[in-house]
Amino acid sequence: MAEKLDANMLPEVTFSTFVLSLASSALVHLGEVPNPETGTVSRDEALARNAIDLLTMLDDKTRNGLTPDESKLMRDVLYELRMKFVAHS
């Protein structure tokens, strides 16, 4: 049975935490980090590609509405994930 999360323990929902959450998901699917639910490391290239595609779509749709810090975070995250994806492909 899964434990219920305390809302006070969750990070504030911001654009940056959302981007980092999607990036973390991509890293799990690339096999770069263990799955936090199972503790195992496995690869699923289709799910990794999907998470990267979601971030790319988000970048395209928000390009003119981001702060400079948000824009840099998005560029940096996408670059790193794309490089890892290519390295694993």
C-alpha positions in Angstrom: 0.0 0.0 0.0 1.4 3.4 -1.0 2.0 6.0 1.7 0.1 9.2 1.5 2.3 12.2 0.9 2.0 15.1 3.2 1.2 18.2 1.2 3.6 20.2 3.3 6.5 18.0 2.2 5.9 18.7 -1.5 7.9 21.5 -3.3 6.0 24.6 -4.3 4.6 24.2 -7.8 6.5 26.5 -10.1 7.4 26.4 -13.8 10.9 25.3 -12.7 9.7 22.5 -10.5 7.5 21.3 -13.3 10.3 21.3 -15.8 12.6 19.5 -13.4 9.9 16.9 -12.7 9.6 16.1 -16.4 13.4 16.0 -16.7 13.6 13.6 -13.8 11.1 11.4 -15.5 13.2 11.4 -18.7 16.3 10.5 -16.7 14.5 7.6 -15.0 13.4 6.3 -18.5 16.9 6.7 -19.9 18.2 4.5 -17.1 20.4 7.4 -15.7 18.8 7.2 -12.3 16.8 4.6 -10.3 13.0 4.6 -10.5 12.1 6.3 -7.1 9.1 3.9 -6.7 11.0 0.7 -7.3 14.6 1.6 -6.7 15.5 -0.3 -9.9 17.3 1.1 -13.0 15.7 0.3 -16.4 15.5 1.9 -19.8 12.4 2.7 -21.8 13.5 4.7 -24.8 9.9 5.5 -25.9 8.9 7.0 -22.5 12.2 8.9 -22.4 11.5 10.3 -25.9 8.0 11.2 -24.8 9.2 13.2 -21.8 11.7 15.0 -24.0 9.0 15.7 -26.5 6.7 17.1 -23.8 9.5 19.5 -22.7 10.1 20.5 -26.3 6.4 21.3 -26.8 6.4 23.2 -23.5 9.4 25.2 -24.7 7.8 26.0 -28.0 4.5 27.1 -26.4 6.1 29.2 -23.7 9.1 30.7 -25.5 8.1 34.3 -25.3 6.5 34.2 -21.8 9.4 32.9 -19.7 11.7 34.8 -17.4 15.4 34.7 -18.4 16.1 32.2 -15.6 13.2 29.9 -16.8 14.3 30.2 -20.4 17.9 29.2 -19.4 16.7 26.3 -17.4 14.6 25.0 -20.3 17.4 25.3 -22.8 19.9 23.6 -20.4 17.6 20.8 -19.5 16.6 20.0 -23.1 20.2 20.1 -24.2 21.4 17.7 -21.5 18.4 15.3 -22.0 18.9 15.3 -25.8 22.6 14.6 -25.5 21.9 11.7 -23.0 19.2 10.3 -25.3 21.5 10.3 -28.3 24.3 8.7 -26.3 21.9 5.9 -25.2 20.5 5.4 -28.7 
